[in-house]
Amino acid sequence: MNNPHATVLTINLQHLTHNFNYLKSKIDSDTKFMAVVKATAYGSDAITIAKHLETLGADYFAVAYAAEGVALREAGIQTPILVLHPQPLNFKTLIAYKLEPNLYSFRVLKDFIAVAEHNNLKEYRVHLKFNTGLNRLGFDPADIPLIFELINKTTSVKIASLFSHLAASEDHNERTFTLQQIATFKELSHNFISLLGYTPILHQSNTSGILNYPEAHFSMVRTGIGLYGYGNDPLFDTKLKPIASLTSSISQIHTLQSGESLGYNRAFIAQQTTKTATIPIGHADGINRIYGNQKGFVYINGQKAPILGNVCMDMIMVDITNIICQEGDMVTIFDAKTTAASVAENAGTISYELLTSISSRIQRKIIT
């Protein structure tokens, strides 16, 4: 089968709708839904995904950095956008585009208040993140009195939400740890609200939190990987539909004789007559070197073809010795059947890394 485009990432918006509706079915009707669209919507197309989710009724979007939020605003997205890891040098841009910052330390809290006051802002919506065990970003619960003292001295900002992040909500062996995180968040939220005198949005659950810990849904949930079709659990994976499929085509077929080598550093030496296919996708496209030397694979005409030798910048070579195929035939790297999770797991990594590594130079095709 000839593929008119060498390499294409196909994004299925019907699958996105299915995943959104499934995740929504797991929360109460009055619980808000935050869609995480950082990292080009997990390697897909952030603007297309956000526009579609906006029509479906997402209450909030989350991005990692201000520039990601700016791109959404310039594309016409009106839904509130939380910037999860803002940098002080971007605060003016963030304000100009009505993006809402996560203030996770005293440095960023003080810096943002200073910028907000300088610009005569009133009750600008900000979010406070607390560290309950991930130990990545966030205030300590013991910081609450000093945080409140700073907040109470200004009218420039208003707390839109208090939130935290679960470290191992997909791991049933870490249930005790997760329950402790949830208990810590409940306590710190109660303590902060008693000082504030009003109740901000509360959110802690990620995708696995939504699916495994209904007691931690609070007034909003955040989901990233679940929207894109992965539940971090075989049980939930069957309920979700991967939205992206990555395909390419065979550029050239070679026949190696026993003793001949293939690729950089002669990483593969044929032990017998071996047919190989060269495919135009490589580590510059997101198929990292970890997938080389038979840790990764593709499918050609329904049959599994291991990657031979080292992954090149723009190409991989695969074993087609026992596969009937020809130059120009379609190659499937991952799809709804052979998922990114299964491909990644075989190489010792996770779906998140494979999906978010897909290069912008790969053509995106949208199916509605």
Residue, then its C-alpha position, 0 to 999 in steps of 0.5 A: m500500500n503506497n502512502p502519499h505522505a512519507t510520515v504523518l501523525t494522524i489526530n482523531l478528534q472523535h477519539l478525543t471526544h470519547n475520552f473527554n466524555y469518559l473522564k467527565s463521566k467519572i466526576d460529579s456534574d459540578t466538578k470543573f474539568m481542566a484539560v492539560v494541553k502543554a507540550t503541544a497537547y502531548g505531542s499532537d496539536a495544541i491549538t486544534i485540541a484546545k479548540h475542540l475541547e473548548t467546544l466540548g465544554a472544558d472549564y480550564f486549560a493548563v500549559a507549562y509555560a507562558a508562550e504556550g498560553v500565548a499561542l492559544r490566545e492568539a488562536g482565539i481560545q477564550t477559556p481560562i488558562l493556568v500556566l503551571h510553571p511561569q517564569p518572572l521574566n514572562f509576567k508582563t506577557l502573561i498579564a497581557y494575554k490574560l493567563e493565570p500563573n501558578l505561584y509556587s514559591f515566595r520568590v514568584l509570589k512576591d515578584f508577581i504581586a510587585v508586577a501586578e501592583h505596578n500595573n494597577l491590577k485588581e484581583y488578578r486571578v492566580h493559583l497557589k501550588f502546595n507540595t504534598g510529596l512530589n517535591r518538585l514545585g510548591f509551597d510547604p503547608a507551613d508557609i500558609p501564614l506568611i502567604f496569607e500575610l502577603i496576599n492580605k496586604t494587596t488587592s492586586v491578586k485573588i486566589a483562583s485555586l489551591f492545588s497540588h499534584l499526586a506523585a504515584s496515583e497510578d501505582h496501587n502499591e503506593r496507595t498509602f502514600t497517595l492517601q497521605q497526600i490527599a489528607t495533607f491537601k485537605e488539611l492545608s486547604h481547610n487551614f488556608i480557606s479559614l484565613l481567606g474567608y472565601t473558597p477557591i477552586l481546589h484541585q489535586s487529581n491527575t488522570s489516574g487520580i480521577l480514575n482511582y481516587p474519587e475522594a480527591h476530585f474536590s472542585m476541579v480535576r486536571t487531566g492530560i494523558g487520559l485525554y490523549g487515550y492512555g489510562n496508565d492501567p490496562l483496565f482503563d486503557t480499554k476504556l480510552k481511545p488513543i487519539a494519535s497514530l504515527t505512520s510512515s513508509i518504506s523508502q528503500i529495501h536492502t539485502l544484507q549477507s551474513g557478516e555485513s553490517l548496518g548503520y552507524n557504528r556497525a551496531f547490527i551485524a547480520q548472522q544470516t541473509t537479512k532483508t531490511a527496510t529503511i524508513p524516513i523517521g529518526h531521533a530528530d522526529g522523536i524515535n529516540r536512540i533507546y528504540g534501536n537495536q531491537k528494543g523498538f519495532v514497527y508494523i508493516n502489513g500487519q507484521k512486527a518488524p524490529i528496529l535494527g542497529n542504531v536509530c539515525m537522525d532521520m531514519i530507522m532500519v527494520d528487519i523485514t526478512n519474513i515480511i512480504c512488502q515493497e518500497g512505498d508500503m505503509v509503516t505503522i509506528f503506533d496507533a490505537k491498536t499498537t499503542a504508544a504505551s506498548v512501544a514505549e514500554n518495550a524500550g523501557t520508557i513511557s507513553y508520555e515521552l514517546l508522544t511528546s517527542i514527536s517532532s513538529r516537522i512531522q505532518r499533522k493530519i486531523i480527522t474530525 
